[in-house]
Amino acid sequence: MSDGQRQSFSVLTLNLRFGLADDGANAWIHRRGPLRQFLATHASDFMLFQEANDFQIDFLAASLPDYDRIGQRLPAPAFWQNNVIFYRAPWQLDAWEHFFLSATPDIPSRFPNSRWPRQCTLGLFHAGSHELVCGSTHLDFEESVQVASAAIIRQRIDRLAASRPAVLGGDFNCEPNSACHEAFTQPEPPSEAPSASFRNVLQAPFPGTFHGFQGGDGRICIDWILYRGNIAVQRAGVIRFPAVGPYPSDHYPVGAAFSLNGSSSAR
């Protein structure tokens, strides 16, 4: 890649499924091998994972030796779940932050109606003169919490690098007809500070991503990759696992390839 050239990059998002869950035949120990095989086949420039325990992240690091990562915080509580980003050359990290989806994002906390202390990890990366914000998140279940979380994530991306292209992947725990999806994809009200809206790489009829270890077509589309700025989708879709388990996760991954045009004047 040289400055001014079109830069293509790929993104994959996957909810790993909590590694300490009592899942019987679908327990983490049985899913590690299939996951390693999957990653070897579908390696992307940015790999966004949610619901990851520290030992799962250690496994990913061993399986992805050519990648660096952000989002793992050590030491972490035994049941802590991270939203982690693995990235590979030529992308280099300029800055990153982790925050909670709550009224006090910079301290461990949650909204009163949130079942868990949900979080987001953001990174600002560059490759040559091209810059990109990339994020991994996992939202809670209640609609008002999801909408408030969307607002926080948009504000934090704007604060980190408002003028840069951005990609956000994760488990949003709601479908694209939801208020949360609208909160990401609709422009901010005129009374608010300007904030570019997002688009979903997936299109209607939206394919299922959560399958509950049942495989098939999936039940509902709750895993997305959102993007904004001077980037274009080359291809995108839900990636199905082989028909026979054990499956690497109870979610299907979503993958996308983008072209990034132009160069930033900031570097």
Secondary structure as UniProt FT lines:
FT   TURN            3..4
FT   STRAND          7..15
FT   TURN            19..20
FT   HELIX           24..26
FT   HELIX           28..42
FT   STRAND          46..52
FT   HELIX           54..63
FT   TURN            65..66
FT   STRAND          67..70
FT   TURN            78..79
FT   STRAND          82..88
FT   TURN            89..90
FT   STRAND          92..100
FT   TURN            105..106
FT   TURN            112..113
FT   STRAND          119..127
FT   TURN            128..129
FT   STRAND          130..138
FT   HELIX           143..161
FT   TURN            162..163
FT   STRAND          166..171
FT   TURN            176..177
FT   HELIX           179..185
FT   TURN            190..191
FT   STRAND          199..200
FT   TURN            212..213
FT   TURN            216..217
FT   STRAND          223..228
FT   STRAND          231..238
FT   STRAND          254..260
//
